[in-house]
Amino acid sequence: MRTGRLEAFSDGVIAILITIMVLELHVPEEPTWSSLHEELPVLLSYPLSFVYLGIYWNNHHHMLQATERVDGLVLWANLHLLFWLSLVPFATGWMGETTFATVPTEAYGVVLLAAALAYYALQWSIIRCEGPGSLLHVAVGRDRKGKLSPLFYLAAMVLTLVDRWLGVAMYVLVALLWLVPDRRVERVLTRTPPAA
């Protein structure tokens, strides 16, 4: 089957997740800077998670642009990814509302790690469906960045036990690593003539 419905469904889910996160932001009771300051941890956790969801949306889009067909395994792998992404608003809220306490910040890392592994599984299932000569397989190559990210999340979780801000800094670092759109797929697609 073609990828259109899979991409449209995934786009919709990610859009809903971003909407849920913004609805969790509380408007301060008082019109003062100090009352806004009280909401600062929540306000800081929101853009981090917004960026992460944006990164997944962007890379998911690129991955599906290099994909011609999907099968049942790909559909389930995509749902697996969406499951973990659907926990981002919860983990974001818990981490922000507890001022980045250790356990919620660790839980945030668990969600990010699981989402990264699910994304890798989705990528693998597409390559398995289309074969080793597929555009996606050519584009991702050895996928060093994709393989390093879970290790960075594990390191962040360990650093959180030492100092929660070290863990948060590592989550920011990984987001920055992925913030620049992945050009590997674009390069392969521009070299390949469109299918007739």
C-alpha positions in Angstrom: 0.0 0.0 0.0 1.0 3.6 -0.5 2.2 5.9 2.3 -0.4 8.7 2.0 -2.8 7.6 4.7 0.0 6.7 7.0 1.6 10.1 6.6 -1.7 12.0 7.0 -2.7 10.0 10.2 0.8 10.6 11.7 0.6 14.3 10.9 -2.7 14.6 12.6 -1.6 12.8 15.7 1.5 15.0 16.0 -0.6 18.1 15.5 -2.9 17.0 18.3 0.0 16.3 20.6 1.4 19.8 20.1 -2.1 21.2 20.8 -2.5 19.1 24.0 0.9 20.5 25.2 -0.1 24.1 24.6 -3.4 23.6 26.3 -1.5 22.4 29.4 0.1 25.8 29.8 -1.6 27.7 32.6 -2.2 31.5 32.4 -0.9 33.2 35.5 -3.5 34.5 37.9 -1.9 37.9 38.3 -0.8 40.2 35.5 2.8 40.5 36.9 6.2 39.3 35.9 6.6 37.5 39.2 3.5 35.4 38.6 4.8 34.5 35.1 8.1 33.6 36.8 6.3 30.9 38.8 5.3 29.2 35.6 8.8 29.3 34.2 9.6 25.6 34.6 6.5 24.7 32.6 7.3 27.4 30.0 10.8 26.0 29.6 9.7 22.4 29.2 7.2 23.3 26.5 9.6 24.6 23.8 11.9 21.7 24.4 9.1 19.2 23.7 7.7 21.3 20.9 11.1 21.1 19.2 11.3 17.3 19.8 7.8 16.8 18.2 8.8 19.1 15.4 11.9 17.1 14.8 10.0 13.8 14.7 7.4 15.3 12.3 10.1 16.7 10.0 12.1 13.5 9.9 9.0 11.3 9.6 8.0 13.4 6.6 11.4 12.9 5.0 11.4 9.2 5.7 8.0 8.7 4.0 9.1 10.8 1.0 11.7 8.2 0.4 9.2 5.4 0.9 7.1 4.0 -1.9 5.1 1.4 -0.1 4.3 0.1 3.4 3.0 -3.2 4.8 1.4 -4.3 8.0 4.7 -4.3 10.0 5.3 -0.7 8.9 1.8 0.3 10.1 2.4 -1.3 13.5 5.9 0.2 13.8 4.4 3.6 13.0 1.8 3.2 15.7 4.5 2.1 18.1 6.3 5.4 17.4 3.1 7.4 17.8 2.4 5.7 21.1 5.7 6.9 22.6 5.2 10.4 21.1 1.8 10.5 22.6 3.4 10.3 26.1 5.5 13.5 25.4 2.8 15.9 26.7 2.4 13.9 29.9 6.2 13.7 30.5 6.6 17.4 29.6 3.9 18.4 32.0 5.2 16.3 34.9 8.7 17.5 34.4 7.7 21.2 34.2 5.2 21.1 37.0 7.7 19.5 39.4 10.5 22.1 38.4 12.5 19.4 36.7 12.6 17.0 39.7 14.8 13.9 39.3 12.2 11.2 38.7 10.0 13.2 36.2 13.2 14.3 34.3 14.3 10.7 34.2 10.8 9.7 33.0 11.1 12.3 30.2 14.3 10.6 29.2 12.6 7.2 29.1 9.9 8.6 26.7 12.6 10.2 24.5 14.7 7.0 24.5 11.6 4.8 23.7 10.6 7.2 20.9 14.1 7.1 19.4 14.1 3.3 19.4 10.6 3.2 17.9 11.7 5.6 15.2 14.6 3.3 14.4 12.3 0.3 14.4 10.0 2.1 11.9 12.9 3.0 9.7 14.1 -0.6 9.8 10.7 -2.0 9.0 10.4 0.3 5.9 13.8 -0.8 4.7 12.8 -4.4 5.3 9.6 -3.9 3.3 11.3 -2.2 0.4 14.6 -4.0 0.4 18.2 -3.0 0.9 18.3 -1.1 -2.4 15.5 1.2 -1.3 15.9 5.0 -1.4 15.5 5.1 2.4 18.3 2.6 3.0 20.6 4.5 0.6 19.7 7.8 2.3 20.3 6.8 5.9 23.4 4.8 5.3 25.0 3.8 8.5 22.8 6.3 10.4 25.4 7.3 13.0 23.2 10.1 14.4 20.2 7.8 14.8 22.3 5.2 16.6 24.0 7.8 18.9 20.8 9.5 20.0 19.7 6.6 22.3 23.1 6.5 23.9 22.8 10.3 24.6 19.4 9.7 26.1 20.8 7.0 28.4 23.7 9.3 29.3 21.2 12.1 30.1 19.3 9.8 32.4 22.5 8.9 34.3 23.5 12.6 34.5 20.0 13.4 35.8 20.9 11.3 38.9 24.0 13.4 39.4 22.3 16.8 38.7 19.0 17.2 37.0 20.2 20.2 35.0 23.0 18.1 33.5 20.3 15.7 32.2 18.2 18.6 30.9 21.3 20.0 29.2 21.9 16.7 27.5 18.2 16.6 26.2 18.7 20.1 24.8 22.0 19.0 23.2 20.3 16.0 21.4 17.5 18.3 20.2 20.1 20.7 18.8 21.9 17.8 17.1 18.6 17.0 15.2 17.3 20.6 14.9 19.0 21.1 11.5 16.8 19.1 9.1 18.3 15.8 8.0 19.5 16.4 4.4 20.4 12.8 3.7 16.9 11.9 2.3 16.7 15.2 0.4 20.1 14.5 -1.3 19.0 11.0 -2.4 15.6 12.2 -3.6 17.1 15.0 -5.7 19.5 12.6 -7.4 16.8 10.1 -8.2 14.4 10.8 -11.1 10.7 10.7 -10.2 8.9 7.4 -10.8 6.7 7.3 -13.9 
